[in-house]
């Protein structure tokens, strides 16, 4: 089995196909025992590892989508209690994979091995978007039947906003028109009293960005609801009540902050909420980093746990936006995220024999699914990879590896006490 050193050498010298072949699913990942001094890989080695994992996730799905055979090729694994998910799972897979890789794609191709790999996957992704939104395509996907399409139309919109030049801007006029029509079709879906309000918000924010007419009612309802659903210390309820799960990362904080980036200037109330939401994301990132154990495990709490490391999109987004709290260094955040990515995506059984993701948290655990989860759903794990959108010379990648808060605290380091985020007066 290739060692990590073998992979790093390989990733620096070969194409995408070589990357995929070289990525090792290390059965000893649970035995990682970093020292309290923060010893670990260099940022360059971590980035090579992340690029290889991104490629492993993307190659089967984007290749099939680009060839307009996603429906024919992609397996549809689901929880035994689930109803048929074939109307939804393909859009889930495409949109959720894009939402995590979009910032990386926005860097564009270049002459480096990583840049060549990125450029190839970017071409496949754009072709897949075309296939998914072209009414004449055998892979034309469902954007209006049932409630689920609103969710993944929002992830697609979010991805396009995260790569406005390389994904959206590089599409031809016909495809852009088809994307707009597909997203407008979701307006027949009424979001429930939960994080779903932000799905409608994100779609409308993107439509305005794309030059279409937005629906202000759908856009601002999600912002207004989450303003009232804030429960304190950087955390929102999923609806009027708080649920102990990872939906602050899966959906709420990323979509709220990124929507407010676009419309926060339009009124004093939204400007105020935008500033508060940004500070809350930083606090949430601090909380998330403290939840990651030295072996990359974390509390398996709440629903949708099969989204794996996507549970840490909040921390990943704060890294991408360079808005980590002052007590959390980029090197420390990189160490924490690398461990949780490896723990959830390198466990034996994570991928099937053809390279498709399977349901589980650390390996293949289909009972951890939900009635609404199928193969496409679990590609939301890609959201942990958002910092790949930072260039290789960014501090996140150049800072030395540093012990995590968990390691420091439990090895006797005299740390400052943690305090809740100060509430607005």
C-alpha positions in Angstrom: 0.0 0.0 0.0 1.5 3.4 -0.9 2.6 5.5 2.1 1.7 9.1 2.5 5.2 10.0 1.3 4.6 8.0 -1.8 1.4 9.9 -2.4 3.0 13.3 -1.9 5.7 12.5 -4.4 3.1 11.2 -6.8 0.8 14.1 -6.5 3.6 16.5 -7.4 4.4 14.7 -10.6 1.4 13.1 -12.2 -2.0 13.9 -13.7 -5.5 13.6 -12.2 -5.6 9.9 -13.0 -2.3 9.4 -11.2 -3.6 11.3 -8.2 -6.7 9.1 -8.0 -4.6 5.9 -8.2 -2.1 7.1 -5.7 -4.6 8.1 -2.9 -4.3 5.7 -0.1 -7.2 4.6 2.1 -5.1 4.1 5.2 -6.7 1.5 7.5 -4.6 2.8 10.3 -6.0 6.3 10.2 -7.7 5.8 13.5 -4.3 5.3 15.0 -3.0 8.7 14.2 -1.4 10.0 17.4 -0.2 13.6 16.9 2.0 14.9 19.7 0.9 17.8 21.9 3.6 19.9 20.3 1.7 20.0 17.0 4.1 17.9 15.0 2.7 17.0 11.6 2.9 17.4 7.9 4.0 20.5 6.2 1.3 22.7 4.6 2.5 21.6 1.1 2.1 18.0 2.0 -1.3 18.6 3.5 -2.4 20.5 0.4 -1.3 17.6 -1.8 -3.3 15.2 0.3 -6.4 17.5 0.1 -6.0 17.8 -3.7 -5.9 14.0 -4.0 -9.0 13.5 -1.9 -10.8 16.2 -3.9 -9.9 14.3 -7.1 -11.0 11.0 -5.7 -14.4 12.5 -4.8 -14.8 14.3 -8.1 -13.5 11.9 -10.8 -16.3 9.4 -11.0 -19.2 12.0 -10.6 -17.9 14.8 -12.8 -16.7 12.4 -15.5 -20.2 10.7 -15.6 -21.9 14.1 -15.6 -19.8 15.5 -18.4 -20.6 12.5 -20.6 -24.3 12.8 -19.8 -24.5 9.4 -18.2 -24.8 10.4 -14.5 -28.3 8.9 -14.2 -27.1 5.7 -15.9 -23.8 5.4 -13.9 -24.3 6.7 -10.4 -25.4 4.1 -7.8 -28.3 5.0 -5.6 -27.7 3.7 -2.1 -30.3 4.7 0.5 -31.4 3.9 4.0 -33.8 0.9 4.1 -36.6 3.2 5.3 -36.2 5.6 2.4 -38.6 6.1 -0.4 -37.2 6.1 -4.0 -34.5 8.8 -4.2 -33.8 8.6 -7.9 -35.6 11.8 -8.6 -33.2 13.7 -6.3 -29.9 12.0 -5.8 -28.1 13.1 -9.0 -28.7 16.8 -8.4 -27.6 16.3 -4.8 -24.4 14.7 -5.9 -23.5 17.3 -8.5 -24.5 20.4 -6.5 -23.0 19.3 -3.2 -19.7 18.3 -4.8 -19.5 21.6 -6.5 -20.3 23.6 -3.4 -17.1 22.4 -1.7 -14.7 22.4 -4.7 -15.9 25.7 -6.2 -13.4 28.0 -4.4 -10.6 25.6 -5.6 -11.9 25.8 -9.1 -12.0 29.6 -9.0 -8.1 29.5 -8.9 -8.3 28.2 -12.4 -5.8 26.0 -14.3 -2.1 26.6 -14.3 1.1 24.8 -15.3 1.6 23.0 -12.0 0.5 19.4 -11.5 -2.2 20.6 -9.2 -3.3 23.3 -11.7 -3.5 20.8 -14.5 -5.6 18.5 -12.3 -7.9 21.3 -11.3 -8.3 22.5 -14.9 -9.4 19.1 -16.0 -11.9 18.7 -13.3 -13.2 22.2 -13.9 -13.9 21.4 -17.6 -15.8 18.3 -16.5 -17.8 20.2 -13.9 -18.9 22.8 -16.4 -19.9 20.2 -18.9 -21.8 18.5 -16.1 -23.7 21.7 -15.2 -24.6 22.0 -18.9 -25.9 18.4 -19.0 -27.9 18.8 -15.8 -29.8 21.9 -16.9 -30.2 21.2 -20.7 -33.9 20.1 -21.2 -32.7 17.9 -24.2 -30.1 16.1 -22.1 -30.6 12.5 -20.9 -29.2 13.8 -17.6 -31.6 16.8 -17.3 -32.2 16.9 -13.6 -35.3 17.5 -11.5 -35.6 21.1 -10.2 -39.3 21.3 -9.4 -40.8 17.9 -8.5 -41.1 17.3 -4.7 -39.4 19.5 -2.1 -35.8 18.3 -2.3 -34.8 20.1 -5.5 -34.9 23.5 -3.6 -32.2 22.2 -1.3 -29.8 21.3 -4.0 -30.6 24.2 -6.4 -29.5 26.3 -3.4 -26.2 24.4 -3.2 -25.7 24.8 -6.9 -26.4 28.5 -6.6 -23.9 28.8 -3.7 -21.3 26.9 -5.7 -21.7 29.3 -8.7 -21.4 32.3 -6.4 -18.2 30.8 -4.9 -16.7 30.5 -8.4 -18.2 33.4 -10.3 -15.5 33.5 -13.0 -14.4 29.9 -13.5 -17.8 28.2 -13.1 -20.5 30.7 -13.9 -18.6 33.2 -16.0 -17.1 30.5 -18.2 -20.5 28.9 -19.1 -21.8 29.7 -22.6 -24.9 31.9 -22.9 -27.2 28.9 -23.6 -26.1 27.1 -20.5 -26.4 30.2 -18.3 -29.9 30.7 -19.5 -30.7 27.0 -18.7 -29.3 27.4 -15.2 -31.4 30.5 -14.6 -34.5 28.7 -15.8 -33.7 25.6 -13.7 -33.3 27.7 -10.5 -36.4 29.7 -11.2 -38.4 26.4 -11.5 -37.8 25.8 -7.7 -40.1 28.7 -6.8 -43.0 26.3 -6.8 -41.5 24.8 -3.6 -42.4 26.3 -0.3 -39.6 26.0 2.3 -40.6 24.9 5.8 -39.9 26.7 9.1 -36.3 25.6 9.3 -32.9 26.1 7.6 -34.9 25.5 4.4 -35.7 29.2 4.4 -32.1 29.9 3.5 -32.3 27.6 0.4 -34.9 30.0 -1.1 -32.7 32.9 0.0 -29.6 31.5 -1.7 -31.4 30.8 -5.0 -32.8 34.4 -5.2 -29.5 35.9 -4.3 -27.9 34.0 -7.1 -30.6 34.9 -9.6 -30.1 38.6 -9.0 -26.3 38.1 -9.4 -27.0 36.3 -12.7 -29.1 39.2 -14.0 -32.6 37.7 -13.5 -35.4 39.2 -11.5 -35.3 38.2 -7.8 -38.2 37.4 -5.6 -37.7 39.6 -2.5 -40.2 37.8 -0.4 -38.4 34.5 -0.8 -35.0 36.1 -0.4 -35.5 38.2 2.7 -37.7 35.8 4.6 -34.8 33.5 5.3 -32.7 36.4 6.6 -35.5 37.7 8.8 -36.2 34.2 10.3 -32.7 33.5 11.2 -32.3 36.9 12.8 -34.9 35.8 15.2 -33.7 32.2 15.5 -30.3 33.1 16.9 -29.9 31.4 20.3 -26.6 32.8 21.4 -22.8 32.1 21.5 -22.5 32.0 17.7 -25.3 29.4 17.2 -28.6 29.5 15.5 -31.7 27.3 16.0 -32.9 25.2 13.1 -36.3 26.9 13.2 -37.7 28.3 16.5 -36.0 25.6 18.5 -32.3 24.6 18.8 -31.3 21.1 17.5 -28.0 19.7 18.6 -26.6 18.7 15.3 -24.3 20.2 12.6 -26.8 22.2 10.6 -25.1 25.4 11.6 -22.3 24.1 9.4 -24.2 22.1 6.8 -26.4 25.1 5.9 -27.2 27.9 8.2 -24.0 29.9 8.9 -22.5 29.5 5.4 -25.6 30.4 3.5 -26.6 33.2 5.9 -23.2 34.9 5.7 -22.8 34.5 2.0 -26.3 35.8 1.2 -25.6 38.8 3.5 -22.4 39.5 1.6 -24.6 40.2 -1.4 -27.5 42.1 0.1 -26.2 43.4 3.5 -25.7 46.9 2.0 -29.3 47.3 1.0 -30.8 48.3 4.4 -29.5 49.1 7.9 -31.1 46.0 9.4 -29.3 43.8 6.9 -26.0 45.6 7.4 -26.3 45.1 11.1 -27.1 41.4 10.7 -24.3 40.9 8.3 -21.7 42.2 10.8 -23.2 40.1 13.6 -23.3 37.0 11.3 -19.7 37.4 10.4 -18.6 37.5 14.0 -20.8 34.5 14.9 -19.2 32.5 12.1 -15.8 33.2 13.7 -17.0 32.1 17.1 -18.6 28.9 15.5 -15.2 28.2 13.9 -13.5 28.4 17.3 -16.1 26.0 18.8 -15.7 23.6 15.9 -11.9 23.4 16.2 -12.3 22.5 19.9 -14.5 19.6 19.0 -11.9 17.8 16.9 -10.0 15.1 18.8 -6.4 14.3 17.9 -7.4 11.2 15.9 -9.8 13.3 13.8 -13.0 12.0 15.5 -15.7 14.3 16.8 -19.1 13.9 18.6 -21.5 11.9 16.3 -24.5 14.0 17.4 -27.6 14.7 15.5 -29.1 14.0 12.1 -27.2 13.9 8.7 -24.1 12.6 10.4 -23.3 10.7 7.2 -22.3 14.0 5.6 -19.0 13.2 7.3 -16.5 16.1 7.4 -19.0 18.4 5.8 -20.0 19.0 9.4 -17.0 21.3 9.6 -18.0 23.6 6.7 -18.2 26.5 9.3 -14.6 26.1 10.3 -13.5 25.6 6.7 -15.4 28.7 5.5 -13.8 30.8 8.2 -10.4 29.6 7.0 -11.3 30.4 3.4 -12.5 33.9 4.4 -9.5 34.4 6.7 -11.8 35.3 9.5 -10.6 32.8 12.1 -10.7 34.1 15.7 -7.4 35.5 17.0 -6.9 32.5 19.3 -7.0 30.1 16.4 -4.0 30.1 14.1 -4.2 29.0 10.4 -1.7 26.2 11.1 -3.8 24.9 14.0 -7.0 25.0 11.9 -5.3 23.2 9.0 -4.1 20.4 11.4 -7.6 20.0 12.8 -9.3 19.9 9.4 -6.8 17.6 7.9 -7.4 15.1 10.7 -11.1 15.2 10.4 -11.0 14.9 6.6 -8.7 11.9 6.8 -10.7 10.2 9.6 -14.0 10.4 7.6 -12.8 9.9 4.1 -9.9 7.5 4.4 -11.6 4.8 6.5 -12.0 1.5 4.8 -15.3 1.1 3.0 -15.9 4.8 2.4 -15.9 4.3 -1.4 -17.3 1.4 -3.4 -15.3 -0.5 -5.9 -16.0 2.0 -8.6 -15.0 5.0 -6.5 -18.4 6.3 -5.4 -19.0 7.5 -1.9 -21.1 5.3 0.4 -23.3 6.2 3.4 -21.4 6.4 6.7 -19.4 8.5 9.0 -16.2 6.5 9.2 -16.5 3.7 6.7 -19.7 2.1 5.3 -22.5 2.5 7.9 -25.8 2.6 6.0 -27.8 2.6 9.2 -26.4 6.1 9.9 -28.4 7.3 7.0 -31.8 9.0 7.1 -34.9 8.5 4.9 -33.8 11.6 2.9 -30.1 10.5 2.4 -28.8 8.7 -0.6 -25.6 8.5 -2.5 -25.7 12.0 -3.8 -26.5 13.5 -0.4 -23.2 12.5 1.2 -21.1 14.5 -1.3 -21.7 17.5 1.0 -18.5 16.2 2.7 -16.7 18.3 0.1 -17.5 21.4 2.1 -14.6 20.7 4.5 -12.3 21.3 1.5 -13.1 25.0 1.0 -9.6 26.2 2.1 -8.2 24.7 -1.1 -9.6 28.0 -2.6 -6.7 29.7 -0.8 -3.5 29.8 -3.0 -0.6 27.6 -1.9 1.3 30.7 -0.5 -1.6 31.7 1.8 -0.8 31.4 5.6 -3.3 28.6 5.9 -0.9 26.5 3.8 2.5 28.0 4.8 2.1 28.2 8.5 3.8 25.5 10.5 1.6 22.7 11.9 0.5 23.5 15.4 -1.2 21.5 18.2 -4.9 21.8 18.3 -6.8 23.3 21.3 -7.8 19.8 22.3 -4.2 18.6 22.4 -3.0 21.7 24.2 -5.6 21.6 26.9 -5.3 17.9 27.6 -1.5 18.0 27.7 -1.3 20.6 30.4 -0.7 23.7 28.4 -1.8 26.8 30.3 -4.4 28.1 27.9 -6.6 31.2 28.3 -10.2 30.3 29.3 -12.8 30.1 26.6 -15.7 32.6 26.8 -19.0 32.8 25.0 -19.5 35.4 22.3 -20.8 38.6 23.7 -24.4 39.2 22.9 -25.6 42.4 21.2 -26.6 45.0 23.8 
